[in-house]
């Protein structure tokens, strides 16, 4: 049995310890906000937080999360009111939307460590999150908008 | 059409001849009358073979040169960059995605080394991994350096993480991230020889005075 917290809720899982965390989230727990993109940590669509730090859940064995706290896009805020979620809506960032949960979770880790990121900080932090629709300029604007919202 | 090509061919021949005349012979074959065996492809000469080099300082230099074949292999040098981005592959390509070393050589928020790299290789995803995956600090950069420069750097506590020579031996012989060089996963070419052989070469180098190879010497 593997014990961990997912979005604040204690979970006890009877799964293969080597099962990727993404499989646990989507197939075992039904949390499908986190997306499967490439399966080899190359696109960032599966990004979640492990004790506040970014991990690519598609390559993270669930045993690594044992005794730790996982946060997914569903747990970022109880009602979609996280500054990033509000900024994302204000600026209509998504196009197809598939990568956006990963983009937001990565940006959330950035804002937690750097509340007022410069453009270079944002680009460096999100370098591993690919958007096939090319919404990068709106993503960057929305991260800065979220920083403003947090300050207000 | 043949004649215009003659000049370039001649130039190439002259350059080749000049290079041949000025090229330094490998140190290891010219010291103390010793004649070391040719290292096999992907292998290292056995540490005990260097005992035939009678001169202690020459033996020490030869031992480090042999060990430098490991240090300069892409499996090792890729994570000893002289900039802020690691390399990958046998051609020292820039790491993809374009990550940066960050303040503690483990990436920055959002793209830390441990965001993707686990404590072991992932064969299906092909992502390499080992415990405490991180970059060597900038002071320990090996990219662009020759064996003598790496040797001097490795002996300098200001550029070797404050290690004593005994700790350098231990690091090479037992560090688990160093060990990844011989177990790189997914068809990657491993570093030459074995970690045990490297550890012995470095131990023998230290025991023989930790002399650095001459300027320009190559293994």
Interface residues (C-beta under 8 A of the other chain):
Chain A: X39 X40 X41 X42 X47 X53 X54 X55 X56 X58 X59 X60 X61 X64 X106 X107 X109 X110 X112 X113 X114 X124 X125 X126 X127 X128
Chain B: X96 X97 X98 X99 X100 X108 X109 X110 X111 X112 X114 X115 X116 X118 X119 X122 X124 X125 X126 X127
